[in-house]
Amino acid sequence: MTNPPAREWHSGYTGRTGPVMEDFTERINRRTIPELKAAGSLKWTGYRDALGAWVAEMDFGVAEPIREALHEYTDSELFGYAPYALELELCRATDQYYSRNFGWSPGQDNVVPTGDVLSGLGAVIDFYTPSGSPVVLPTPAYMPFRDFPRTKGREVIEVPMIQDADGWHMDLAAIACALADNGGLVILCNPHNPVGKMYTRSELRALEGIVARKQATVFADEIHASITLAGRKHIPYASIGPVAAAHTVTATSASKTFNIPGLKCAQLLFSNPQHRQIWRERGFHISHGASNPGRIATIAAYDRGQQWCDQVVSYLEQSRQLLGELLADRVPAVSWNRPDGSYLAWLDVSALDLGRNPQKFMLENAGVALVDGAQCGAGFENFLRLNFAVPQPVLVQMIERIARAVATNSLRDR
Ligand SMILES: Cc1ncc(COP(=O)(O)O)c(C=O)c1O
């Protein structure tokens, strides 16, 4: 099975060009579906007969500096516990990456590793929020955020975001209500999975005021911060001022941007000295969950992965445009707001009449595996999350298949 030509749908995109970018684009566009399946990722093997557009993995391989660092690692003896020097290097690299890319430096002493963002969230709930206080979650949301806090005995209060002509917005009044006056935690996902929103400074400031009034804490998940499209710049929540800094723990990871979640190394960034101190007393076993290869790959990514990251962003900018053109042409009844960050598209399929489970419809009739909107929050049953970090010819096939399934369905309904 070969890919259809990408050129048919080549958009008028005029972003980063040049031989390095052309080489990257050509290499990715040549990847075929059998090759992706043979590579064996979860995204391409989880649903054997379908095209993989669900879990947040990219089909772009890995940056050369990461591969080199891992080769060196397998030739080393560093299979024991993490040496102090490696830990320090990770903290330095993370701090410098944040400073270089987002203009905010937490300071390397304020960086700690965790195995992944979710274990960081668990520790933040345990260490920094009053026992029994709620976790307030703007929805739609990254799916495990709905369930995971419940495993810690916490109530998760879902606060649906509001959609208007400008896109999606947090419902600040409802967040204030949900927090009551007993503290608790707000999960701020910025850039937002799944809607792809990047919050403006004034939106972050508005949240800061509410959280401060309620004496609550913010878990600022910035895992998608480097995948920002069309020149948008990420603003770290903790950087907006001392009030936000005092009530925030930031979580990040190279895992999404550099496609290495299986290597198990995320980072928490502290901006409140008390939080840092408590971590010194209680955080060891959480940081213990980060792996040595994860630390080594992360250092390589942050120090030497920028060119690769720029190519990925540039490719995704083209893909976002391509997706918009394909949807408008082939399935115009699908509505969406173009994401500013991440490689996820949040598609409203309510006008299509696909039955009670649009995800199942697409899987069975189009052979495309997407994320069910219902998993992202109550009330989002008519949404689908599509991961467009696939080769562009594969993206064309996905939308063609979806369009054919939708057309057949509407004929059947007549
Ligand atoms: C917003 C967000 N947070 C966290 C994660 C998971 O991160 P980890 O694998 O480090 O727990 C993901 C994965 O897709 C994500 O999109």
The ligand as an ORCA input file, in Angstrom:
! r2SCAN-3c Opt
* xyz 0 1
  C      -1.737     17.676     28.240
  C      -1.041     16.388     28.544
  N      -0.561     16.181     29.766
  C       0.074     15.035     30.081
  C       0.236     14.049     29.152
  C       0.892     12.772     29.541
  O       2.166     12.998     29.893
  P       2.988     11.844     30.614
  O       3.091     10.709     29.656
  O       4.286     12.496     30.880
  O       2.215     11.518     31.851
  C      -0.238     14.219     27.858
  C      -0.089     13.164     26.863
  O      -0.567     13.216     25.776
  C      -0.893     15.427     27.546
  O      -1.371     15.672     26.321
*
